[in-house]
Amino acid sequence: MAITAAQVKELRDRTQVGMMDAKKALVAADGDMDKAIDVLREKGLAKAAKKAGNVAAEGLAAITIDGNTAAIIEVNSETDYVAANDKFKDYVKQVGAAVAANKPADQDAALALDLNGQTIDEAAKALTAVIGEKISFRRFQLVEKTDADHFGAYLHNGGQIAALVTVEGADEEAARDIAMHVAAINPKFLSRDDVPAADLEHEKAVFTEETLNEGKPEKIVPRIVEGRVNKWLSEISLVDQEFVKDSDMTVAEFAKSKNGAVKGFVRFEVGEGIEKKQDNFVDEVMGQIK
């Protein structure tokens, strides 16, 4: 199949390989981006396979704690300029409080919650009319804790990233430090036990092929693969990661040093998974001079 320049660019952005290597991998994978990344990894060429969704939409993520309930939310705007608007920030604050207090079952129920005589959805539309940009309450997640637990909440860059953790025992300061780690490092799972079996088998297969292609003796390949799988698991599992404020201990060890244990985490990054329309500057200019 024909491989486009846009596909090559995306693969290069996600793996940091050269243009020809990216193109060859896409050809070998029949244009499938994820398979192309695996091809490059097996050849030892991919330096970093960035699989996070495109971060394009603007807005704010926020956390509201109401007793033993915490709500983490995301509200979107079209520009970061509007995200700094006081009316927008007030709307975000009201939405967070309403969600934490009322504990809606799903997004539809959340949009129907009351905000000073309007639903959350109606209030967003009214704010859109005032500001002149589309405002939308995109998502939320509720987290519950016991009296013996502590919430840790951290907002990066004013709310571009929101991280919420629940720690059994310890204290709020330790829980916040772990939330800061979650915001910075972006773990995928709480522990290696949470990694889906299919993902684990996939990585084993890729590491095996990569190791064989390096010319390692076949009899030691399983041991090398086991080491690489363990390293991969430690990089994606929160409790196994090196703690960002003290690399001599893991997150689990840090929590234990504070007489605690991490029970769960949620991380929202504004715009993740939303693909923004990419304007073609050349076409735009040509269109204006025709």
C-alpha positions in Angstrom: 0.0 0.0 0.0 1.1 3.6 -0.5 2.7 5.2 2.6 2.0 8.9 3.1 4.5 11.5 4.3 2.1 12.1 7.3 2.4 8.5 8.3 6.2 8.6 8.1 6.3 11.8 10.2 4.0 10.4 12.9 6.2 7.3 13.2 9.3 9.4 13.4 7.8 11.5 16.1 6.8 8.5 18.1 10.0 6.5 17.7 12.7 9.1 16.9 14.1 7.0 14.0 15.3 8.2 10.6 13.0 8.8 7.7 14.0 5.8 5.6 13.8 3.4 8.6 10.3 4.8 9.4 9.2 4.3 5.8 10.6 0.8 5.5 8.8 -0.2 8.8 5.5 1.2 7.6 5.8 -0.7 4.3 6.6 -4.0 6.2 3.6 -3.4 8.4 1.2 -2.5 5.5 0.7 1.0 7.1 -0.3 -0.3 10.5 1.4 2.2 12.9 1.5 -0.1 16.0 2.9 -3.0 13.9 5.5 -0.6 12.4 6.6 0.4 15.9 7.1 -3.3 16.8 9.1 -3.8 13.6 11.4 -1.0 14.6 11.7 -2.3 18.2 12.5 -5.8 17.0 15.4 -4.3 15.0 16.5 -2.3 18.0 15.9 1.0 16.2 13.0 2.6 18.1 14.3 4.8 20.8 10.9 5.7 22.2 7.4 4.5 21.1 5.1 7.2 22.2 1.7 5.7 22.4 -0.2 8.4 24.2 -3.1 10.0 22.4 -2.5 13.3 20.7 -2.9 16.1 23.2 -4.6 18.9 21.4 -7.6 20.4 23.2 -7.2 23.1 25.8 -8.8 23.6 29.1 -8.3 22.6 32.7 -8.3 19.4 34.8 -9.2 19.8 38.5 -9.7 17.9 41.7 -12.3 18.4 44.3 -12.2 16.6 47.7 -15.4 16.3 49.7 -14.8 14.2 52.8 -14.0 10.6 51.7 -15.0 11.4 48.1 -12.8 13.0 45.5 -13.8 14.0 42.0 -11.2 14.5 39.2 -12.6 16.3 36.2 -11.7 17.8 32.8 -13.3 20.8 31.2 -12.3 21.8 27.7 -12.0 25.2 25.9 -10.7 25.9 22.4 -7.7 28.0 23.5 -5.4 28.2 26.5 -6.3 31.9 26.7 -9.9 31.1 27.6 -8.6 28.4 30.1 -7.1 31.3 32.1 -10.4 33.2 32.1 -11.9 33.8 35.6 -15.4 32.8 34.4 -14.1 29.6 32.9 -12.1 28.8 36.1 -15.2 29.5 38.2 -17.2 27.1 36.1 -14.6 24.4 36.5 -14.7 24.9 40.3 -18.5 24.6 40.4 -18.5 21.5 38.2 -16.0 19.8 40.5 -17.9 20.6 43.6 -21.2 19.4 42.1 -19.7 16.1 40.9 -18.0 15.4 44.3 -21.2 16.2 46.3 -23.7 14.4 44.1 -21.7 11.4 42.9 -23.3 11.0 39.4 -23.4 7.5 37.9 -22.1 8.5 34.4 -21.4 11.5 32.2 -25.0 12.1 31.2 -26.0 12.2 34.9 -23.2 14.6 35.6 -24.2 16.9 32.8 -27.7 17.0 34.2 -26.6 18.2 37.7 -27.8 21.5 38.9 -25.6 24.6 38.9 -27.5 27.6 40.3 -30.7 26.8 38.5 -29.1 25.5 35.3 -27.8 22.0 34.4 -24.0 21.7 34.1 -24.6 21.3 30.3 -26.8 24.4 30.1 -24.2 26.4 32.1 -21.5 25.3 29.6 -23.6 26.5 26.7 -24.4 29.8 28.4 -20.7 30.3 29.1 -19.9 29.5 25.5 -22.2 32.3 24.4 -20.5 34.8 26.8 -16.9 33.8 26.0 -17.3 33.1 22.3 -15.6 29.7 22.5 -17.0 26.2 22.8 -16.9 25.1 26.5 -17.4 21.4 27.3 -17.3 19.3 30.4 -15.6 16.3 29.0 -15.1 13.7 31.7 -14.9 12.8 35.4 -13.9 10.1 37.8 -15.0 9.6 41.4 -12.7 8.0 43.9 -13.7 6.9 47.4 -11.5 6.3 50.5 -11.8 5.1 54.0 -11.1 7.1 57.2 -7.8 5.3 57.4 -6.7 6.5 53.9 -5.4 9.8 52.6 -6.0 11.5 49.3 -3.0 13.0 47.5 -3.9 15.7 44.9 -1.5 17.5 42.6 -2.1 19.9 39.7 0.7 20.6 37.3 0.9 23.9 35.4 -2.3 25.2 36.9 -4.3 22.2 35.8 -2.9 20.9 32.6 -2.3 17.6 34.4 -4.2 16.5 37.5 -3.1 13.5 39.5 -5.0 11.9 42.4 -3.7 9.1 44.5 -5.2 7.1 47.4 -2.8 5.9 50.1 -3.6 3.6 53.0 -2.0 5.1 56.1 0.9 7.6 55.7 -0.2 11.2 55.6 -1.4 13.9 53.2 2.1 15.2 52.5 3.4 11.8 51.5 0.2 11.2 49.4 0.7 14.5 47.6 4.4 13.6 46.9 3.2 10.4 45.2 0.6 12.3 43.2 3.4 14.6 42.0 5.3 11.5 40.9 2.2 10.3 39.0 1.8 13.6 37.2 5.5 13.7 36.2 6.1 10.0 35.3 2.6 8.9 34.0 2.5 5.3 35.1 0.1 3.0 33.2 -0.8 0.6 36.0 -0.7 0.5 39.8 1.4 -2.7 39.9 2.7 -5.3 37.5 -0.1 -7.6 38.6 -2.5 -5.2 36.8 -0.9 -5.5 33.4 -3.2 -7.5 31.1 -1.8 -10.9 30.1 -2.1 -10.1 26.4 0.1 -7.0 26.8 2.6 -9.1 28.7 2.8 -11.8 26.1 3.1 -9.2 23.3 6.1 -7.6 25.0 7.7 -10.9 25.6 7.3 -11.8 21.9 8.8 -8.4 20.8 11.7 -8.7 23.3 12.4 -12.3 22.2 12.6 -11.3 18.5 14.7 -8.2 19.3 17.2 -10.4 21.4 17.4 -13.0 18.7 18.1 -10.3 16.1 21.0 -9.1 18.2 22.7 -12.4 17.7 22.6 -13.5 21.3 23.1 -17.3 21.9 19.6 -19.0 21.9 20.2 -20.7 25.2 20.5 -17.4 27.1 17.7 -15.6 25.2 15.0 -16.5 27.8 17.1 -15.0 30.7 17.7 -11.8 28.8 14.0 -11.5 27.8 13.0 -12.0 31.4 15.3 -9.2 32.5 13.9 -6.9 29.8 10.3 -7.7 30.7 11.0 -7.0 34.3 12.6 -3.6 33.4 9.6 -2.8 31.2 7.2 -3.7 34.1 9.1 -1.6 36.5 8.8 1.4 34.1 5.0 1.2 33.7 3.9 0.1 37.2 3.6 2.9 39.7 4.7 1.0 42.8 7.8 -0.4 41.1 8.9 2.9 39.6 11.9 4.8 41.0 10.4 7.5 43.2 10.9 10.9 41.4 12.0 12.7 44.6 14.4 9.9 45.6 15.7 7.5 43.0 17.2 5.2 45.6 13.8 3.9 46.5 10.7 2.8 44.6 7.3 4.4 45.1 6.2 1.4 47.2 9.3 1.8 49.4 8.7 5.5 49.8 5.1 4.8 50.9 6.2 2.1 53.3 8.8 4.5 54.8 5.8 6.7 55.7 3.9 3.7 57.1 1.6 3.6 54.1 0.8 1.7 50.9 -0.5 3.0 47.5 -4.1 1.8 46.8 -4.8 3.5 43.5 -4.3 6.5 41.3 -6.0 8.6 38.5 -4.2 10.9 36.1 -6.0 13.3 33.7 -4.0 15.3 31.1 -5.9 18.0 29.3 -6.8 17.0 25.8 -5.3 13.5 25.9 -6.9 11.3 23.2 -8.4 14.3 21.4 -7.0 14.8 17.9 -6.8 18.4 16.9 -7.3 19.4 13.3 -3.9 20.0 11.7 -3.9 23.0 9.3 -1.8 22.8 6.2 0.0 26.2 6.2 1.0 26.0 2.5 -2.6 25.2 1.4 -3.9 28.0 3.6 -1.6 30.6 2.0 -2.3 29.3 -1.5 -6.0 29.5 -0.8 -5.7 33.2 0.1 -3.8 34.2 -3.0 -6.0 32.4 -5.5 
